[in-house]
């Protein structure tokens, strides 16, 4: 697949087949993602590829804590006020698209709750790749940027191999659970995770395509 086709075909997959992803395939995908550029070749990221019973324990722990109303337990700093303005509008827009595709009505509290819980379960994907940054660079914004590049590389590599995936911040809402069951070393900080597996083509939300912003690019110094 050429690069343009790969980028255009990528989707956030939220429904997966109950089918094992071979370790050998994940080795290939992580190897490709590791070719991402980084500032002065620092390569500050780490990938922890989790499947099987450890992933099930992570799902269970995340769900149990969130249903119990426990506070969010992430290791990264996020805006205390949440998304605002145009960013909030875009967040709502994709949520509306997904709910409409799934036939979830505004008043259907049970199905809306179930959708949220799917995120904490990492969408029941057979694989989760936990992305971390070396702890001595935890407050380095450049290192965060590099981790983002590597995560996008991971998503594109998976797509090129026929897998579906979604970058899933909900999956690390209870980072201490993830750290415990994924055996994350103490000298690493959990940034995000990517749910990954063979896409379920009958899961209608997988066909949702988010609108891309068209007015956030400027050109300076070009003629015409």
Buried (B, 14 or more C-beta within 10 A) or exposed (E): EEEEEEEEEBBBBBBBBEEEBEEEBBEBBBEBBBEBEBBEEEBBBBBBBBBEEBBBBBBBBBBEBBEEEEEEBBBBEEEEEEEEEEEEEBEEEBEEBBBEBBEBEEEBEEBBEEBEBBBBBBBBBBBBBBBBBBBEBBEBEEBBEBBBBBBBBBBBBBBBBEBBBBBBEBBBBBBBBBBBBBEBEEEBBBBBBBBBBBBBEEBBBBEBEEEEEEEEEEEEEEEE
